[in-house]
Amino acid sequence: MQAYFVPNDNQLPSAEVSVQTSTDPVSQKEFIKVMVIGSRKGINRIIKTLHRLRFAEVREWSPPIPYGASGEVMSLLRRQIMVD
């Protein structure tokens, strides 16, 4: 499943956000993976925005790593949540 983060500020660089899930039926825990792809500046802006929204701490994201030959980078967040 892919979703796109659309900032309110038109001056922000664009970044693609991908969310993947997998559920452990025994423990009822779900592993959520969030991947942000874009420019280094765009990724940093998205991560800081998500931090201000109390979605995730900045330190929980992976360091930016190269993504493809386009000069873009990606950062990953992995989180475990309880499933109802």
Residue frames as qw, qx, qy, qz and C-alpha x, y, z in Angstrom:
[[0.000, 0.890, 0.456, 0.000, 0.00, 0.00, 0.00],
 [0.430, 0.097, 0.002, 0.897, 1.35, 3.41, -0.89],
 [0.070, -0.901, -0.410, 0.124, 0.22, 6.78, 0.32],
 [0.449, 0.458, 0.018, 0.767, 1.49, 10.21, -0.57],
 [0.323, -0.613, -0.375, 0.616, 2.18, 12.87, 2.07],
 [0.248, 0.676, 0.327, 0.612, 0.87, 16.15, 0.76],
 [0.338, -0.316, -0.367, 0.807, 2.17, 19.10, 2.78],
 [0.105, 0.874, 0.436, -0.187, 0.16, 22.30, 3.11],
 [0.135, -0.804, 0.248, 0.524, 3.18, 24.42, 2.24],
 [0.793, 0.605, 0.070, -0.028, 3.76, 24.48, -1.54],
 [0.182, 0.843, -0.502, 0.062, 7.46, 25.22, -0.99],
 [0.666, -0.402, 0.624, -0.072, 8.18, 21.79, 0.51],
 [0.238, 0.369, -0.817, -0.373, 9.97, 19.25, -1.67],
 [0.864, -0.056, -0.143, -0.479, 7.86, 16.21, -2.49],
 [0.072, -0.367, 0.915, -0.151, 8.49, 12.80, -0.95],
 [0.715, -0.098, -0.554, -0.415, 6.79, 9.44, -1.42],
 [0.395, -0.355, 0.685, -0.498, 5.64, 7.57, 1.70],
 [0.673, 0.022, -0.678, -0.295, 5.07, 3.81, 1.67],
 [0.516, -0.378, 0.561, -0.526, 3.53, 1.87, 4.56],
 [0.620, 0.102, -0.756, -0.183, 3.80, -1.92, 4.81],
 [0.606, -0.419, 0.414, -0.536, 2.23, -4.12, 7.47],
 [0.584, 0.076, -0.806, -0.064, 2.53, -7.71, 8.66],
 [0.643, -0.491, 0.174, -0.562, 0.57, -9.27, 11.52],
 [0.183, 0.215, -0.931, 0.232, 1.70, -11.93, 13.97],
 [0.615, -0.375, -0.451, -0.527, -1.54, -13.89, 14.68],
 [0.658, -0.267, -0.631, 0.314, -0.23, -15.36, 17.96],
 [0.352, -0.272, -0.374, 0.814, 0.76, -12.14, 19.74],
 [0.134, 0.856, 0.498, 0.026, -1.73, -9.86, 17.95],
 [0.247, -0.713, 0.156, 0.637, 1.12, -7.47, 17.22],
 [0.653, 0.698, 0.250, 0.155, 1.49, -5.80, 13.86],
 [0.533, -0.348, 0.224, 0.738, 4.76, -4.58, 12.43],
 [0.353, 0.905, 0.221, -0.090, 4.44, -1.29, 10.57],
 [0.585, -0.148, 0.282, 0.746, 7.13, -0.09, 8.18],
 [0.250, 0.926, 0.192, -0.208, 7.07, 3.47, 6.88],
 [0.640, -0.013, 0.329, 0.694, 9.41, 4.40, 4.03],
 [0.168, 0.915, 0.106, -0.351, 9.96, 8.00, 2.89],
 [0.674, 0.128, 0.404, 0.606, 11.66, 8.57, -0.48],
 [0.235, 0.947, 0.191, 0.104, 12.76, 11.92, -1.87],
 [0.378, 0.685, -0.318, 0.536, 15.44, 14.54, -1.57],
 [0.499, -0.094, -0.616, 0.603, 17.46, 14.67, 1.64],
 [0.092, -0.092, 0.203, -0.971, 15.88, 18.04, 2.42],
 [0.614, -0.208, -0.349, -0.677, 12.37, 16.73, 1.74],
 [0.716, -0.195, -0.665, 0.089, 12.86, 13.65, 3.89],
 [0.311, -0.042, -0.527, 0.790, 14.21, 15.69, 6.79],
 [0.303, -0.142, 0.011, -0.942, 11.21, 18.02, 6.54],
 [0.718, -0.224, -0.494, -0.437, 8.72, 15.12, 6.51],
 [0.631, -0.142, -0.670, 0.364, 10.42, 13.42, 9.49],
 [0.121, 0.000, -0.398, 0.910, 10.38, 16.66, 11.49],
 [0.485, -0.179, -0.186, -0.836, 6.73, 17.27, 10.58],
 [0.754, -0.221, -0.592, -0.180, 5.78, 13.75, 11.67],
 [0.453, -0.071, -0.616, 0.640, 7.70, 14.33, 14.90],
 [0.155, -0.090, 0.188, -0.966, 5.73, 17.54, 15.59],
 [0.682, -0.161, -0.312, -0.641, 2.54, 15.53, 15.00],
 [0.526, -0.406, 0.658, -0.354, 3.81, 13.00, 17.60],
 [0.909, 0.268, -0.193, -0.254, 3.90, 10.21, 15.02],
 [0.929, -0.006, -0.143, 0.340, 7.53, 9.20, 15.63],
 [0.431, -0.792, 0.194, 0.386, 10.71, 10.45, 17.24],
 [0.422, 0.813, -0.363, -0.170, 13.36, 11.71, 14.82],
 [0.169, -0.564, 0.808, -0.014, 15.90, 9.21, 16.20],
 [0.736, 0.093, 0.635, -0.215, 13.60, 6.27, 15.31],
 [0.715, 0.675, -0.018, -0.181, 14.14, 6.80, 11.57],
 [0.854, -0.018, 0.227, 0.469, 17.04, 5.20, 9.74],
 [0.183, -0.583, 0.272, 0.743, 19.77, 7.44, 8.36],
 [0.629, 0.651, -0.042, -0.423, 19.09, 8.46, 4.75],
 [0.586, -0.190, 0.705, 0.352, 20.35, 5.85, 2.29],
 [0.155, 0.317, -0.524, -0.775, 20.66, 6.13, -1.50],
 [0.609, 0.371, 0.640, -0.285, 17.58, 5.10, -3.48],
 [0.691, 0.620, 0.352, 0.120, 18.01, 4.33, -7.16],
 [0.589, 0.097, 0.210, 0.774, 20.08, 6.30, -9.61],
 [0.069, 0.826, 0.381, 0.409, 17.94, 9.44, -9.41],
 [0.220, 0.398, -0.351, 0.818, 19.91, 10.99, -6.55],
 [0.613, -0.556, -0.092, -0.554, 17.02, 10.42, -4.15],
 [0.123, 0.248, -0.856, 0.437, 17.42, 8.92, -0.69],
 [0.655, -0.436, -0.469, -0.401, 15.10, 6.98, 1.58],
 [0.096, -0.337, 0.693, -0.630, 14.60, 6.68, 5.31],
 [0.577, -0.249, -0.742, -0.234, 12.75, 3.88, 7.11],
 [0.383, -0.351, 0.493, -0.697, 10.75, 3.67, 10.31],
 [0.540, -0.127, -0.822, -0.128, 9.76, 0.30, 11.82],
 [0.354, -0.286, 0.430, -0.780, 7.20, 0.18, 14.59],
 [0.265, -0.190, -0.945, -0.008, 5.27, -2.54, 16.41],
 [0.421, -0.192, 0.139, -0.876, 1.65, -1.95, 17.42],
 [0.306, 0.146, 0.889, -0.307, -1.11, -4.01, 19.02],
 [0.280, -0.128, -0.632, -0.711, -3.95, -5.11, 16.74],
 [0.562, -0.097, 0.343, -0.747, -7.54, -5.10, 18.01]]
